[in-house]
Amino acid sequence: MSGLRVVPSRRQGRERLYVCADDGANVAWYDRETARVNLISEARRDDVLAVLAPFITGDVTVGPPPVPTPLELARLTLHPDDDLAPNRPGEALQIAVERDPGPARRLRADPRRRALEAEQAVGRVLDAFERAGWRTLHSVPLPGGARIHHLLIGPGGLYALHTLPARKQRVRVADPLVAAGRAEPAPLLRRVRAEASRASFALTAEVHPVLAVAGATSVEVRAASTDVRVIPDTELQALSRTGGVLKPADIEALHAMARDRHTWLHV
């Protein structure tokens, strides 16, 4: 008996099978996506392949783990408190509601919950872009209490998205004014532009401003903006089909920079 056991795990959406010794130490792991068995100790190669045999399908590459790239090393050294990648859509609102849920009975629905639901709906759509090579960060904090609701980085460039909750309402846009339902028009597009401008400064790259309208019955653009895209949440998928701007290495480099909280401290 080799004394080895196989432990399945999922990390960042990837399925891996770890081979562990009796003391719990990792000896190797099998990455199904890359069809590679990574050996920490070459001396136990035969034992590792024997215990993994029932799980391996097709041809696999066997060898030592690949040397991490500079970006991977930077990510590994990033303190968890400074890493924005784990942020959920609407992270800041979620925390605010949990800390102060407000009275149990309200005459009107809590607007924070409506905004949270809208950011979560848009976030789910954007997170699905990962299969097409995109990276998304949510609730990116900016100095002064502001935040970027969603930062999208991918083949089509960079986008700073501001989510407008408009469930079952008609939205009217006349740059820079935006009105949802019976609410008074407000210069929301100025805020959307400002957030994208601050992101451009932080990342030293062009960031396109986007207003994502969540749950509206209709969106009427009376005076079209030349720079801010106004997109209903039902049409956000079109962004994932844009390309020709950033290469995979550029996407990962910008994502690594953007996920570091320190990047946003002086914008």
N, C-alpha and C positions, 0 to 999 in steps of 0.2 A: 504493500500500500504506500502511495506517495505522501499521504497526509494532506493533500491539497483539496480545496473545495471551491466551487464556483458560486459567486455572489452577483446576481444581476443588479444593475443600477442604471438610472437615467440622469444625465447631466446636460443641461442646456439643450434639451430635446434629442440628445443622442443616446442610443441604447448601448451600454457596455456590459461585458461580462468580466468581472474581476476574479482572478485566481488568487486565493489567499492560503497562507500556511496555517498551521495549527495555532500559532500565536497571534493570528489576525493580520500579519504583515502581507502586503501585496507582493506577489511574485511576478504577475503579468496581467494584462487585460486584453480582451478581444473586442475590437471596435467593428461592429457589423457594417456600419456605413462605409468604412474605408476598406473592409475585408482585410484587416491587419491584426496580427497578434504581436503585441509589444512586450518583449521580455525584459524584465529588470535584471534577471540573472540568467545568463546563457547556460550555466551549469544545470539548470532545471528544465531545459528545453523539451526533452522527451516526456518528462512528467507533465508539463503544462499542456502539451499537445494531446496527450492521452486523456487528461481530464476534460479538455475542451472538445474532444472528438464528437460527442453526441450533439454539440451545439453548432458546429461549423458546417456550412454548406458551401460547396464550390471551392474554388482556389483561394488561398489566402497568402499574404506576405507575412513572413515571420522575421523578426529582428528587434534590435533595441529601440526604445522610444525615440521618435524624431526630436532633434534639437529644437527647443522653443525659439520662435522668432522674437525680435526685439519688442514687437507689439504684445506678444503673449507674456513676455517677461514683465512688461510694464503693467499689464492687467493683473498678473499674479502679485505684484508688489503694491497694488492699490489697496489702501485701507478700506475695509467694508463700509465704514461710515462715510467715505468720500466717493463711493461708487454709486452712480445714479442709475445704472442698468437695471437693478432689481425693482425700481419704482413701478408701481402699478398705475394704469390709467386713472387719473384723478387722485393720485396718492395724497396730495396736500389736502384736498377736500375730504377724503376718507378719514384722515387723521383728525381734521377739525370736527367732523360730525361725531366721531367716536369720543373725542374729549368733551364735547359739549353738544349732546343730542337735542337739547332744548326741551320745552314742555311736552308732555305726552300727548296733550290735546291742543291742536292748533286750529284757528279759524281758517288759515290758509296753509297750503303745503309749504314745507321748508324749501326755499329756492336753492339752498346748497345741495339738497338731495336731487333736485331736477338737474342741476349742473353736473353733479357727480354721475348720474345715469347717462347723461349725454357724452361726457368724456369717456366713460367706460365703453359705450357703444362705438364711438369713433376709434378708440384704442384697440378694440377687438379686430376691427377691419384692418388697421395698420399693422398690427402684429402678424397678421396672416401674410403680409408681404415678404416675410423672411424667406419663404420658399423661393421667391424670385430674386434673392440676393440683397434685400433691403434690411436696414437696421433702424430700430425705433427706440427713442427714449421718451419717457413720459414725465410730466410735472417737473420740468427743469427749473430749479430756483434761480431767481435773479436778485441782485441787490435791491433793497427798497421794498421787498415783499411781493414783487411781481414774479411771474413764472411763465414759461413757455409750456402750453398744454401738451404738445407733442412735437418732437423733433424727428423728422424722417430723413434718413441718409441712404442713398442707393444709386443705382445706375443712372437715374434721371436727374441727379443732383441732390440738393438739400432743401428741405421745406420746413418752415416753422408754422405749425397749424394751431389756430385758436378755435376752440369749439364753442358754438352758440347753441344753447338749449332752446329748442323751438317746437316742442312736441305738440302736434295738432294745431299749429299756428301758421299763419301766412307771414312770410318774411319779405320785407321790402328793402332794397338796397339802392341808395343814391349817394355815391361816393362824396364825402366820407361817412354819411349817415346810414345807420342800419336800424330797422324797427321790426320787432317780432310781435305779432298779434296787435293788441291795443296799446302797447307800450309806446312812450314817446321816442322818436328817433334819437339815437346817440351816435357820436362820431367814433364808432367802434373800429373802423378801418384804420384810423390813425394809430390806435393801440396795436393792431395787427402788424402794421408797418414797423412800429417802434420795436416790437419784440423780434421781428426778423432782422432788423438793423443791428440790434444788440448781439444777436447770434452770429451775424456776419463778422462783427468786430471780434468776438471771442474766438471764432474758428478761423479767422482770416480767409474766408471763402464766401462766395455768394450764396445767400440763403433766401429762398423765395417765400413771401408771405402768403398764407392761405387761410381763409375763413371757412371752417367746416360747419355746415348747418345741420343740426341733428334733429330728426323727427318732424320736420316742417311739412305742412300739407302742400305748400308751393313756395318757390323762391322767385321773386320778381326783381330783376336788376334793371333799374330805370336809367341810371348813369353808370355805365361800366367803368371799372377801374383799369388802368393800364398796367398795373403791377400786382395788385392783390387778386388772387383767384378765389372766387366764391363758389364753393362746391357743396351740394347736398350730400349727406352721408351715404345715400344710395348710389352716388356716382364716384365715390372716392377710389374705387378699384381702378379707375383710369390712370391714376398716378403710378400704379405699379407697372404699367405697360410703357412708361417713358424710359428712355435710355440714351446711350451715346455720350454721356457727360463724365461719369466717374468710372474708373476701373476698380476691380475688386480690392486691390491693395490700397487704393485711395479711400475707398469706403471704410475699410477696417481701420485705417489710420485716423480718419476723421471721427469715427465712432469711439475709438480709444481716447481721443482728446475730449470729446464731448461728454463722455460718461464720468470724467473726473470733475468733482465738485469745484476744485480750485480753478478750473478753466473759466468759471462764471463769476468769480469774486469781484472783478474790477470792470464790469461792463455796464 
